[in-house]
Amino acid sequence: MKRAPLLMMAALLAGCAAQEPLTRVDTRNESVGHRRLQPGAAGGGGQIQPYTLADSEGYRMPQLHTAPDPVVGEGDPRTSLPPTTVCLQVVVDAQGSVERSTPLSDRPECAAGAAGENAPLLEAAQQAVAMWKYSSAAVCHFAAGTVPADRGDCRGAERIEPVAVTLQYAFTFEIVKGQHVVRRQGR
């Protein structure tokens, strides 16, 4: 007899776990979710040239460890905003600090960044990423003739060369009935 209520509770919890998490907050400092964009055919890379690794080299991706969210504040008086995505290309230096960011609008999902009314969103995103910190990206140089088992792991490398990288991010802002909704993806 006691199993039926427990099974019902488990089913309800499983249904809740499958839903996209939404959090309603009263402040604009949590009104955005961000995700990293994959390089695509639509560009956004400017004049950046790809680097081809040698057989005895590996590449360690930068790891984002400090990432305050954008804060729009009073710069945008709107009380309602459908999900609006703006994108940035972020240049991270060899030490893991953000050197600069530039708006991207050449992808369909980033087109809202070109609209004048969304300038406060772009500005908030740029101010936030200026404070982001990463562990540095690196090219891992292994002994000649050595092919690393995991090209993303620099352990055992003869030399580790920190490098600058360019990453692309999408920021989605939304306000529903005066409440800011946070959608967290890929964080």
DRENBARO-68093 format. One record per residue: x, y, z of N, C-alpha, C in turn; residue number from 0. Coordinates in steps of 0.05 Angstrom, whole numbers, plus 32768, in hexadecimal, padded with zeros to 4 digits. Layout:
{nX X, nY Y, nZ Z, caX X, caY Y, caZ Z, cX X, cY Y, cZ Z, n NUM}
...
END
This chain:
{nX 8010, nY 7FE8, nZ 8000, caX 8000, caY 8000, caZ 8000, cX 8011, cY 8019, cZ 8000, n 0}
{nX 8027, nY 8019, nZ 800E, caX 8038, caY 8031, caZ 8010, cX 8048, cY 8036, cZ 7FF6, n 1}
{nX 8049, nY 8022, nZ 7FE5, caX 8059, caY 8025, caZ 7FCC, cX 804C, cY 8038, cZ 7FB8, n 2}
{nX 8031, nY 8038, nZ 7FB6, caX 8024, caY 8049, caZ 7FA3, cX 802A, cY 8066, cZ 7FA6, n 3}
{nX 8029, nY 8072, nZ 7FBE, caX 8030, caY 808E, caZ 7FC1, cX 804E, cY 8093, cZ 7FBA, n 4}
{nX 805F, nY 8080, nZ 7FC1, caX 807C, caY 8084, caZ 7FBA, cX 8080, cY 8083, cZ 7F9C, n 5}
{nX 8072, nY 8071, nZ 7F8E, caX 8075, caY 806F, caZ 7F71, cX 806A, cY 8088, cZ 7F64, n 6}
{nX 8054, nY 8093, nZ 7F6E, caX 8048, caY 80AB, caZ 7F63, cX 805C, cY 80C2, cZ 7F67, n 7}
{nX 8068, nY 80C5, nZ 7F7F, caX 807B, caY 80DA, caZ 7F84, cX 8093, cY 80D7, cZ 7F72, n 8}
{nX 809D, nY 80BF, nZ 7F6D, caX 80B4, caY 80BB, caZ 7F5B, cX 80AD, cY 80C3, cZ 7F3F, n 9}
{nX 8095, nY 80BC, nZ 7F36, caX 808C, caY 80C3, caZ 7F1B, cX 808A, cY 80E2, cZ 7F17, n 10}
{nX 8080, nY 80EF, nZ 7F2C, caX 807E, caY 810C, caZ 7F2B, cX 8099, cY 8119, cZ 7F2A, n 11}
{nX 80AC, nY 810F, nZ 7F3B, caX 80C7, caY 811A, caZ 7F3B, cX 80D5, cY 8115, cZ 7F21, n 12}
{nX 80D1, nY 80FE, nZ 7F14, caX 80DE, caY 80F9, caZ 7EFB, cX 80D3, cY 810C, cZ 7EE5, n 13}
{nX 80BA, nY 8111, nZ 7EE6, caX 80AE, caY 8124, caZ 7ED3, cX 80B9, cY 8140, cZ 7ED6, n 14}
{nX 80BE, nY 8148, nZ 7EEF, caX 80C9, caY 8163, caZ 7EF4, cX 80E6, cY 8164, cZ 7EEB, n 15}
{nX 80F5, nY 814F, nZ 7EEE, caX 8111, caY 814F, caZ 7EE7, cX 8115, cY 8151, cZ 7EC9, n 16}
{nX 8101, nY 8149, nZ 7EB9, caX 8103, caY 814A, caZ 7E9C, cX 80FE, cY 8166, cZ 7E91, n 17}
{nX 80F2, nY 8178, nZ 7EA1, caX 80EC, caY 8193, caZ 7E98, cX 8105, cY 81A4, cZ 7E99, n 18}
{nX 8106, nY 81B8, nZ 7E86, caX 811C, caY 81CC, caZ 7E86, cX 8119, cY 81DD, cZ 7E9F, n 19}
{nX 812F, nY 81E0, nZ 7EAE, caX 812D, caY 81EF, caZ 7EC7, cX 8129, cY 820D, cZ 7EC1, n 20}
{nX 8114, nY 8218, nZ 7ECE, caX 810F, caY 8234, caZ 7ECC, cX 8110, cY 823F, cZ 7EE9, n 21}
{nX 811C, nY 8256, nZ 7EEC, caX 811D, caY 8262, caZ 7F06, cX 8114, cY 827F, cZ 7F03, n 22}
{nX 8101, nY 8287, nZ 7F14, caX 80F8, caY 82A3, caZ 7F13, cX 8107, cY 82B2, cZ 7F29, n 23}
{nX 8112, nY 82C9, nZ 7F21, caX 8121, caY 82D9, caZ 7F33, cX 8118, cY 82F6, cZ 7F31, n 24}
{nX 811E, nY 8306, nZ 7F46, caX 8115, caY 8322, caZ 7F46, cX 812A, cY 8335, cZ 7F3D, n 25}
{nX 8142, nY 832D, nZ 7F39, caX 8157, caY 833F, caZ 7F31, cX 8161, cY 8339, cZ 7F15, n 26}
{nX 816A, nY 834D, nZ 7F07, caX 8174, caY 834A, caZ 7EEB, cX 818F, cY 833C, cZ 7EEB, n 27}
{nX 819D, nY 833A, nZ 7F01, caX 81B8, caY 832E, caZ 7EFF, cX 81B7, cY 8310, cZ 7EFA, n 28}
{nX 819F, nY 8304, nZ 7EFA, caX 819D, caY 82E8, caZ 7EF3, cX 8189, cY 82E3, cZ 7EDC, n 29}
{nX 8187, nY 82F6, nZ 7ECA, caX 8173, caY 82F5, caZ 7EB5, cX 817D, cY 82EA, cZ 7E9B, n 30}
{nX 8192, nY 82DB, nZ 7E9C, caX 819E, caY 82D2, caZ 7E83, cX 81AB, cY 82B6, cZ 7E86, n 31}
{nX 81A8, nY 82A6, nZ 7E72, caX 81B7, caY 828D, caZ 7E70, cX 81CB, cY 8290, cZ 7E59, n 32}
{nX 81E1, nY 8282, nZ 7E5B, caX 81F4, caY 8284, caZ 7E45, cX 81FE, cY 8268, cZ 7E3D, n 33}
{nX 8206, nY 8266, nZ 7E24, caX 8211, caY 824D, caZ 7E1A, cX 8226, cY 8253, cZ 7E05, n 34}
{nX 8239, nY 8242, nZ 7E03, caX 824E, caY 8246, caZ 7DEF, cX 8245, cY 823C, cZ 7DD5, n 35}
{nX 824A, nY 824B, nZ 7DC0, caX 8243, caY 8243, caZ 7DA5, cX 8259, cY 8233, cZ 7D98, n 36}
{nX 8252, nY 8220, nZ 7D87, caX 8266, caY 8212, caZ 7D78, cX 826D, cY 8222, cZ 7D5F, n 37}
{nX 8286, nY 8221, nZ 7D56, caX 828D, caY 822F, caZ 7D3E, cX 827C, cY 8223, cZ 7D27, n 38}
{nX 8273, nY 8235, nZ 7D16, caX 8262, caY 822C, caZ 7D00, cX 8268, cY 8238, cZ 7CE6, n 39}
{nX 825B, nY 822E, nZ 7CD1, caX 825F, caY 8238, caZ 7CB6, cX 8256, cY 8255, cZ 7CB3, n 40}
{nX 8245, nY 825E, nZ 7CC5, caX 823B, caY 827A, caZ 7CC3, cX 8250, cY 828E, cZ 7CCA, n 41}
{nX 8267, nY 8285, nZ 7CD3, caX 827D, caY 8298, caZ 7CD8, cX 827F, cY 829F, cZ 7CF5, n 42}
{nX 8284, nY 82B8, nZ 7CFA, caX 8288, caY 82C1, caZ 7D16, cX 82A5, cY 82BE, cZ 7D1D, n 43}
{nX 82B5, nY 82B3, nZ 7D0C, caX 82D1, caY 82AF, caZ 7D13, cX 82E3, cY 82C5, cZ 7D08, n 44}
{nX 82D8, nY 82D8, nZ 7CF8, caX 82E9, caY 82ED, caZ 7CEE, cX 8300, cY 82E3, cZ 7CDE, n 45}
{nX 8318, nY 82ED, nZ 7CE4, caX 832F, caY 82E5, caZ 7CD5, cX 8340, cY 82D1, cZ 7CE5, n 46}
{nX 8334, nY 82C2, nZ 7CF7, caX 8342, caY 82AF, caZ 7D07, cX 8348, cY 8296, cZ 7CF7, n 47}
{nX 8361, nY 828E, nZ 7CF8, caX 8369, caY 8276, caZ 7CE9, cX 836B, cY 825E, cZ 7CFC, n 48}
{nX 8360, nY 8247, nZ 7CF3, caX 8362, caY 822F, caZ 7D04, cX 837F, cY 8225, cZ 7D05, n 49}
{nX 8385, nY 8218, nZ 7D1B, caX 83A0, caY 820C, caZ 7D1F, cX 839D, cY 81EE, cZ 7D1E, n 50}
{nX 83AD, nY 81E1, nZ 7D0E, caX 83AD, caY 81C4, caZ 7D0C, cX 83C2, cY 81B9, cZ 7D1E, n 51}
{nX 83BA, nY 81A7, nZ 7D30, caX 83CD, caY 819A, caZ 7D42, cX 83DE, cY 8185, cZ 7D34, n 52}
{nX 83F7, nY 8184, nZ 7D3C, caX 8409, caY 816F, caZ 7D33, cX 8401, cY 8155, cZ 7D42, n 53}
{nX 840A, nY 813E, nZ 7D39, caX 8404, caY 8125, caZ 7D46, cX 840D, cY 8124, cZ 7D63, n 54}
{nX 8422, nY 8132, nZ 7D6A, caX 842D, caY 8131, caZ 7D85, cX 8423, cY 8149, cZ 7D96, n 55}
{nX 840D, nY 8156, nZ 7D8D, caX 8402, caY 816C, caZ 7D9C, cX 83E6, cY 8166, cZ 7DA5, n 56}
{nX 83DE, nY 8174, nZ 7DBA, caX 83C2, caY 8173, caZ 7DC3, cX 83B9, cY 818F, cZ 7DC9, n 57}
{nX 839F, nY 8192, nZ 7DCF, caX 8394, caY 81AC, caZ 7DD4, cX 8382, cY 81AA, cZ 7DEC, n 58}
{nX 8387, nY 81BB, nZ 7E00, caX 8377, caY 81BD, caZ 7E18, cX 8364, cY 81D5, cZ 7E16, n 59}
{nX 834A, nY 81D0, nZ 7E17, caX 8337, caY 81E6, caZ 7E15, cX 8338, cY 81F7, cZ 7E2E, n 60}
{nX 8332, nY 8211, nZ 7E2B, caX 8330, caY 8222, caZ 7E42, cX 8318, cY 821A, cZ 7E53, n 61}
{nX 831A, nY 821D, nZ 7E6D, caX 8304, caY 8216, caZ 7E7F, cX 82FA, cY 822F, cZ 7E8D, n 62}
{nX 82E1, nY 8236, nZ 7E89, caX 82D5, caY 824E, caZ 7E96, cX 82D0, cY 8248, cZ 7EB3, n 63}
{nX 82DC, nY 8258, nZ 7EC5, caX 82D9, caY 8253, caZ 7EE2, cX 82CC, cY 826B, cZ 7EF1, n 64}
{nX 82CD, nY 8283, nZ 7EE5, caX 82C0, caY 829A, caZ 7EF1, cX 82AF, cY 82A7, cZ 7EDC, n 65}
{nX 8294, nY 82A7, nZ 7EE0, caX 8282, caY 82B1, caZ 7ECA, cX 826A, cY 82BF, cZ 7ED6, n 66}
{nX 826D, nY 82D8, nZ 7EDF, caX 8255, caY 82E6, caZ 7EE9, cX 8241, cY 82EA, cZ 7ED1, n 67}
{nX 8228, nY 82E8, nZ 7ED8, caX 8213, caY 82EC, caZ 7EC4, cX 8210, cY 830A, cZ 7EBD, n 68}
{nX 8206, nY 8310, nZ 7EA5, caX 8201, caY 832C, caZ 7E9E, cX 81EC, cY 8338, cZ 7EB0, n 69}
{nX 81F0, nY 8352, nZ 7EB5, caX 81DD, caY 8361, caZ 7EC6, cX 81D3, cY 8378, cZ 7EB4, n 70}
{nX 81BA, nY 8378, nZ 7EAD, caX 81AF, caY 838D, caZ 7E9C, cX 81A9, cY 83A6, cZ 7EAC, n 71}
{nX 819E, nY 83A3, nZ 7EC4, caX 8198, caY 83B9, caZ 7ED5, cX 8183, cY 83CC, cZ 7EC9, n 72}
{nX 8186, nY 83E5, nZ 7ECE, caX 8172, caY 83F9, caZ 7EC4, cX 8178, cY 8401, cZ 7EA7, n 73}
{nX 818C, nY 83F6, nZ 7E9B, caX 8193, caY 83FD, caZ 7E80, cX 817E, cY 83F4, cZ 7E6C, n 74}
{nX 816D, nY 83E2, nZ 7E74, caX 8158, caY 83D7, caZ 7E62, cX 813D, cY 83D8, cZ 7E71, n 75}
{nX 812C, nY 83EB, nZ 7E6C, caX 8113, caY 83EE, caZ 7E7C, cX 80FD, cY 83DA, cZ 7E75, n 76}
{nX 8101, nY 83C8, nZ 7E62, caX 80EB, caY 83B6, caZ 7E5A, cX 80E2, cY 83A5, cZ 7E72, n 77}
{nX 80C8, nY 83A0, nZ 7E73, caX 80BD, caY 838E, caZ 7E87, cX 80B5, cY 8373, cZ 7E7C, n 78}
{nX 80B8, nY 8371, nZ 7E61, caX 80B1, caY 8358, caZ 7E54, cX 80C5, cY 8354, cZ 7E3D, n 79}
{nX 80CE, nY 833B, nZ 7E3A, caX 80E2, caY 8336, caZ 7E25, cX 80E0, cY 8318, cZ 7E1F, n 80}
{nX 80D9, nY 8311, nZ 7E06, caX 80DA, caY 82F4, caZ 7DFF, cX 80F7, cY 82EB, cZ 7DFF, n 81}
{nX 80FC, nY 82D1, nZ 7DFF, caX 8118, caY 82C8, caZ 7DFE, cX 8127, cY 82D6, cZ 7DE7, n 82}
{nX 813B, nY 82E5, nZ 7DEF, caX 814A, caY 82F5, caZ 7DDB, cX 8168, cY 82ED, cZ 7DDE, n 83}
{nX 8173, nY 82E4, nZ 7DC9, caX 818F, caY 82DA, caZ 7DC9, cX 81A1, cY 82EE, cZ 7DBB, n 84}
{nX 81B6, nY 82F6, nZ 7DC9, caX 81CC, caY 8306, caZ 7DBD, cX 81E5, cY 82F6, cZ 7DC0, n 85}
{nX 81F8, nY 82FA, nZ 7DAE, caX 8211, caY 82EA, caZ 7DAE, cX 822A, cY 82FB, cZ 7DAE, n 86}
{nX 823F, nY 82F0, nZ 7DB9, caX 8258, caY 82FD, caZ 7DBA, cX 826F, cY 82EA, cZ 7DB2, n 87}
{nX 8282, nY 82F5, nZ 7DA5, caX 829B, caY 82E7, caZ 7DA0, cX 82AF, cY 82F1, cZ 7DB5, n 88}
{nX 82BA, nY 82DF, nZ 7DC5, caX 82CA, caY 82E6, caZ 7DDC, cX 82E7, cY 82DD, cZ 7DD6, n 89}
{nX 82FA, nY 82F0, nZ 7DD8, caX 8316, caY 82E9, caZ 7DD5, cX 8322, cY 82E6, cZ 7DF1, n 90}
{nX 832D, nY 82CE, nZ 7DF6, caX 8339, caY 82C7, caZ 7E10, cX 8357, cY 82C6, cZ 7E0B, n 91}
{nX 8366, nY 82D5, nZ 7E1B, caX 8383, caY 82D6, caZ 7E17, cX 8390, cY 82BD, cZ 7E23, n 92}
{nX 83AA, nY 82BA, nZ 7E1F, caX 83B9, caY 82A2, caZ 7E27, cX 83B9, cY 829E, cZ 7E46, n 93}
{nX 83B3, nY 82B3, nZ 7E55, caX 83B2, caY 82B1, caZ 7E72, cX 8396, cY 82AA, cZ 7E7C, n 94}
{nX 8382, nY 82A9, nZ 7E6A, caX 8367, caY 82A2, caZ 7E72, cX 8355, cY 82BA, cZ 7E78, n 95}
{nX 835E, nY 82D2, nZ 7E72, caX 834D, caY 82EA, caZ 7E77, cX 8340, cY 82F2, cZ 7E5C, n 96}
{nX 8329, nY 82FE, nZ 7E5E, caX 831B, caY 8307, caZ 7E46, cX 8329, cY 8321, cZ 7E3C, n 97}
{nX 8333, nY 831F, nZ 7E24, caX 8340, caY 8336, caZ 7E18, cX 832C, cY 834A, cZ 7E0C, n 98}
{nX 8317, nY 833F, nZ 7DFE, caX 8302, caY 8350, caZ 7DF3, cX 82EB, cY 833E, cZ 7DEA, n 99}
{nX 82D5, nY 834B, nZ 7DE5, caX 82BE, caY 833D, caZ 7DDA, cX 82B1, cY 834E, cZ 7DC5, n 100}
{nX 82A5, nY 8341, nZ 7DB0, caX 8298, caY 8350, caZ 7D9B, cX 827D, cY 8343, cZ 7D96, n 101}
{nX 8269, nY 8353, nZ 7D8F, caX 824E, caY 8347, caZ 7D89, cX 824F, cY 8336, cZ 7D70, n 102}
{nX 8240, nY 8321, nZ 7D70, caX 823C, caY 8310, caZ 7D58, cX 821F, cY 8312, cZ 7D50, n 103}
{nX 821A, nY 8315, nZ 7D36, caX 81FE, caY 8316, caZ 7D2D, cX 81FC, cY 8307, cZ 7D12, n 104}
{nX 8211, nY 82F8, nZ 7D0A, caX 8210, caY 82EB, caZ 7CF1, cX 8204, cY 82CF, cZ 7CF1, n 105}
{nX 81FA, nY 82C6, nZ 7D08, caX 81ED, caY 82AC, caZ 7D0A, cX 81CF, cY 82B2, cZ 7D0F, n 106}
{nX 81BE, nY 82A1, nZ 7D05, caX 81A1, caY 82A6, caZ 7D09, cX 819A, cY 82A9, cZ 7D27, n 107}
{nX 81A6, nY 8299, nZ 7D38, caX 819F, caY 829A, caZ 7D55, cX 81AA, cY 82B3, cZ 7D63, n 108}
{nX 81BB, nY 82C2, nZ 7D55, caX 81C7, caY 82DA, caZ 7D60, cX 81BD, cY 82F4, cZ 7D55, n 109}
{nX 81AA, nY 82F3, nZ 7D42, caX 81A1, caY 830B, caZ 7D34, cX 8195, cY 8321, cZ 7D46, n 110}
{nX 818A, nY 8319, nZ 7D5D, caX 817E, caY 832E, caZ 7D6F, cX 8193, cY 8341, cZ 7D79, n 111}
{nX 81AC, nY 833A, nZ 7D78, caX 81C2, caY 834C, caZ 7D82, cX 81C5, cY 8364, cZ 7D70, n 112}
{nX 81BC, nY 8363, nZ 7D57, caX 81BE, caY 8379, caZ 7D44, cX 81A8, cY 838E, cZ 7D48, n 113}
{nX 8193, nY 8388, nZ 7D57, caX 817D, caY 839A, caZ 7D5C, cX 8184, cY 83AF, cZ 7D71, n 114}
{nX 817F, nY 83C8, nZ 7D6B, caX 8186, caY 83DD, caZ 7D7D, cX 817B, cY 83DB, cZ 7D99, n 115}
{nX 8162, nY 83D1, nZ 7D9B, caX 8155, caY 83CF, caZ 7DB5, cX 8163, cY 83BA, cZ 7DC7, n 116}
{nX 8174, nY 83A9, nZ 7DBB, caX 8182, caY 8395, caZ 7DCB, cX 819E, cY 839D, cZ 7DD2, n 117}
{nX 81A5, nY 83B6, nZ 7DCD, caX 81C0, caY 83BF, caZ 7DD4, cX 81C6, cY 83BC, cZ 7DF2, n 118}
{nX 81B2, nY 83C1, nZ 7E04, caX 81B8, caY 83BD, caZ 7E20, cX 81BF, cY 83A0, cZ 7E27, n 119}
{nX 81B3, nY 838D, nZ 7E18, caX 81B9, caY 8371, caZ 7E1D, cX 81D6, cY 836B, cZ 7E15, n 120}
{nX 81DE, nY 8375, nZ 7DFE, caX 81FA, caY 8371, caZ 7DF4, cX 820E, cY 837E, cZ 7E08, n 121}
{nX 8207, nY 8396, nZ 7E10, caX 8219, caY 83A4, caZ 7E23, cX 821C, cY 8395, cZ 7E3D, n 122}
{nX 8206, nY 838B, nZ 7E48, caX 8207, caY 837B, caZ 7E60, cX 8217, cY 8362, cZ 7E5D, n 123}
{nX 8214, nY 8354, nZ 7E46, caX 8223, caY 833C, caZ 7E41, cX 8241, cY 8342, cZ 7E3F, n 124}
{nX 8248, nY 8358, nZ 7E31, caX 8264, caY 835F, caZ 7E2E, cX 8271, cY 8367, cZ 7E49, n 125}
{nX 8262, nY 8375, nZ 7E59, caX 826D, caY 837C, caZ 7E74, cX 8271, cY 8363, cZ 7E85, n 126}
{nX 825F, nY 8350, nZ 7E83, caX 8262, caY 8337, caZ 7E93, cX 827A, cY 8327, cZ 7E89, n 127}
{nX 827C, nY 8323, nZ 7E6F, caX 8292, caY 8312, caZ 7E65, cX 82AE, cY 831F, cZ 7E6A, n 128}
{nX 82AE, nY 8339, nZ 7E6C, caX 82C8, caY 8347, caZ 7E72, cX 82D3, cY 833D, cZ 7E8D, n 129}
{nX 82C2, nY 8333, nZ 7E9E, caX 82CA, caY 8329, caZ 7EB9, cX 82CF, cY 830B, cZ 7EBA, n 130}
{nX 82C9, nY 82FD, nZ 7EA4, caX 82CC, caY 82E0, caZ 7EA4, cX 82E9, cY 82D8, cZ 7EA5, n 131}
{nX 82EF, nY 82C1, nZ 7EB2, caX 830A, caY 82B7, caZ 7EB4, cX 830A, cY 8299, cZ 7EAD, n 132}
{nX 831E, nY 8291, nZ 7E9F, caX 8322, caY 8276, caZ 7E96, cX 833C, cY 826B, cZ 7E9F, n 133}
{nX 833E, nY 8250, nZ 7EA1, caX 8358, caY 8244, caZ 7EA1, cX 8361, cY 8245, cZ 7E84, n 134}
{nX 837A, nY 824A, nZ 7E7F, caX 8382, caY 824F, caZ 7E63, cX 8380, cY 8237, cZ 7E51, n 135}
{nX 837B, nY 823D, nZ 7E38, caX 837C, caY 8228, caZ 7E23, cX 839A, cY 8223, cZ 7E1E, n 136}
{nX 83A1, nY 820C, nZ 7E14, caX 83BD, caY 8206, caZ 7E0F, cX 83C1, cY 81F1, cZ 7DF9, n 137}
{nX 83D7, nY 81F4, nZ 7DEC, caX 83E0, caY 81DF, caZ 7DD9, cX 83F4, cY 81CF, cZ 7DE9, n 138}
{nX 83F0, nY 81B5, nZ 7DEA, caX 8401, caY 81A3, caZ 7DF9, cX 8415, cY 8196, cZ 7DE5, n 139}
{nX 842E, nY 819A, nZ 7DEA, caX 8443, caY 818F, caZ 7DD8, cX 844F, cY 8176, cZ 7DE6, n 140}
{nX 844B, nY 815F, nZ 7DD9, caX 8455, caY 8146, caZ 7DE4, cX 846F, cY 813F, cZ 7DD5, n 141}
{nX 847E, nY 812C, nZ 7DDF, caX 8497, caY 8123, caZ 7DD2, cX 8492, cY 811B, cZ 7DB5, n 142}
{nX 84A5, nY 8120, nZ 7DA4, caX 84A3, caY 8119, caZ 7D88, cX 849D, cY 80FB, cZ 7D85, n 143}
{nX 848A, nY 80F5, nZ 7D74, caX 8482, caY 80D9, caZ 7D70, cX 846D, cY 80CF, cZ 7D84, n 144}
{nX 8467, nY 80DF, nZ 7D98, caX 8453, caY 80D7, caZ 7DAC, cX 8438, cY 80E2, cZ 7DA4, n 145}
{nX 8424, nY 80D0, nZ 7DA2, caX 8409, caY 80D8, caZ 7D9D, cX 83F9, cY 80D6, cZ 7DB7, n 146}
{nX 83F0, nY 80EC, nZ 7DC2, caX 83E3, caY 80EB, caZ 7DDC, cX 83C9, cY 80DB, cZ 7DDB, n 147}
{nX 83C3, nY 80CC, nZ 7DF0, caX 83AB, caY 80BC, caZ 7DF1, cX 8392, cY 80CF, cZ 7DF3, n 148}
{nX 8395, nY 80E4, nZ 7E02, caX 837F, caY 80F8, caZ 7E05, cX 838B, cY 8113, cZ 7DFD, n 149}
{nX 8384, nY 811D, nZ 7DE5, caX 8390, caY 8135, caZ 7DDA, cX 8387, cY 814E, cZ 7DEA, n 150}
{nX 8373, nY 814B, nZ 7DFB, caX 836A, caY 8162, caZ 7E0B, cX 8376, cY 8163, cZ 7E26, n 151}
{nX 8389, nY 8151, nZ 7E2C, caX 8395, caY 814F, caZ 7E47, cX 83B3, cY 8154, cZ 7E43, n 152}
{nX 83BE, nY 8169, nZ 7E50, caX 83DA, caY 8170, caZ 7E4E, cX 83EC, cY 8161, cZ 7E60, n 153}
{nX 83E2, nY 814F, nZ 7E71, caX 83F4, caY 8140, caZ 7E83, cX 8407, cY 8130, cZ 7E72, n 154}
{nX 8421, nY 8131, nZ 7E79, caX 8435, caY 8123, caZ 7E6B, cX 8441, cY 8132, cZ 7E53, n 155}
{nX 8438, nY 814A, nZ 7E4F, caX 8442, caY 815A, caZ 7E38, cX 845E, cY 8165, cZ 7E40, n 156}
{nX 8470, nY 8167, nZ 7E2C, caX 848A, caY 8173, caZ 7E30, cX 8488, cY 8191, cZ 7E34, n 157}
{nX 8474, nY 819D, nZ 7E27, caX 8471, caY 81BA, caZ 7E28, cX 8453, cY 81C1, cZ 7E25, n 158}
{nX 844A, nY 81D3, nZ 7E36, caX 842E, caY 81DD, caZ 7E34, cX 842F, cY 81FA, cZ 7E2D, n 159}
{nX 8422, nY 8200, nZ 7E16, caX 8423, caY 821C, caZ 7E0B, cX 8407, cY 8228, cZ 7E0E, n 160}
{nX 8403, nY 823A, nZ 7E22, caX 83E9, caY 8248, caZ 7E24, cX 83E4, cY 8258, cZ 7E0B, n 161}
{nX 83CB, nY 8258, nZ 7E01, caX 83C4, caY 8266, caZ 7DE9, cX 83AA, cY 8276, cZ 7DEC, n 162}
{nX 83A8, nY 828B, nZ 7DDD, caX 838F, caY 829B, caZ 7DDC, cX 837B, cY 828C, cZ 7DCA, n 163}
{nX 8361, nY 828F, nZ 7DD1, caX 834C, caY 8282, caZ 7DC1, cX 8335, cY 8296, cZ 7DBD, n 164}
{nX 8324, nY 8290, nZ 7DAA, caX 830C, caY 829F, caZ 7DA5, cX 82F5, cY 828C, cZ 7DA9, n 165}
{nX 82E2, nY 8293, nZ 7DBA, caX 82CA, caY 8283, caZ 7DC0, cX 82B1, cY 8293, cZ 7DB9, n 166}
{nX 829C, nY 8286, nZ 7DB3, caX 8283, caY 8294, caZ 7DAD, cX 826D, cY 828B, cZ 7DC1, n 167}
{nX 825E, nY 829E, nZ 7DCB, caX 8249, caY 8299, caZ 7DDF, cX 822F, cY 82A6, cZ 7DD7, n 168}
{nX 8219, nY 8298, nZ 7DDE, caX 81FE, caY 82A3, caZ 7DDB, cX 81F3, cY 82A9, cZ 7DF7, n 169}
{nX 81E6, nY 82C0, nZ 7DFA, caX 81DA, caY 82C7, caZ 7E13, cX 81BC, cY 82CB, cZ 7E0E, n 170}
{nX 81AB, nY 82BD, nZ 7E1D, caX 818E, caY 82BF, caZ 7E19, cX 8182, cY 82CD, cZ 7E31, n 171}
{nX 8175, nY 82E4, nZ 7E2B, caX 8168, caY 82F5, caZ 7E40, cX 814A, cY 82F1, cZ 7E3D, n 172}
{nX 813B, nY 82F0, nZ 7E53, caX 811E, caY 82EE, caZ 7E52, cX 8112, cY 82FA, cZ 7E6B, n 173}
{nX 80FB, nY 8308, nZ 7E66, caX 80EB, caY 8313, caZ 7E7C, cX 80CF, cY 830B, cZ 7E77, n 174}
{nX 80C2, nY 82FD, nZ 7E8A, caX 80A6, caY 82F4, caZ 7E88, cX 8096, cY 8300, cZ 7E9E, n 175}
{nX 8081, nY 8310, nZ 7E96, caX 806F, caY 831D, caZ 7EAA, cX 807F, cY 832C, cZ 7EBF, n 176}
{nX 8094, nY 833A, nZ 7EB7, caX 80A4, caY 8349, caZ 7ECA, cX 80B8, cY 8339, cZ 7ED9, n 177}
{nX 80B7, nY 831F, nZ 7ED7, caX 80CA, caY 830D, caZ 7EE5, cX 80DF, cY 8304, cZ 7ED2, n 178}
{nX 80F8, nY 8304, nZ 7EDB, caX 810E, caY 82FB, caZ 7ECB, cX 8110, cY 82DD, cZ 7ECC, n 179}
{nX 8112, nY 82D0, nZ 7EB5, caX 8114, caY 82B3, caZ 7EB4, cX 8130, cY 82AB, cZ 7EAC, n 180}
{nX 813C, nY 8299, nZ 7EBB, caX 8156, caY 828F, caZ 7EB5, cX 8154, cY 8274, cZ 7EA7, n 181}
{nX 8160, nY 8272, nZ 7E90, caX 8162, caY 8259, caZ 7E82, cX 8180, cY 8252, cZ 7E81, n 182}
{nX 8187, nY 823D, nZ 7E8F, caX 81A3, caY 8235, caZ 7E90, cX 81A8, cY 821E, cZ 7E7E, n 183}
{nX 81BA, nY 8222, nZ 7E6A, caX 81C1, caY 820D, caZ 7E57, cX 81DF, cY 820A, cZ 7E56, n 184}
{nX 81E8, nY 81F2, nZ 7E57, caX 8205, caY 81EE, caZ 7E53, cX 8217, cY 81FB, cZ 7E67, n 185}
{nX 820D, nY 81FE, nZ 7E80, caX 821E, caY 820B, caZ 7E94, cX 8228, cY 81F7, cZ 7EA8, n 186}
END
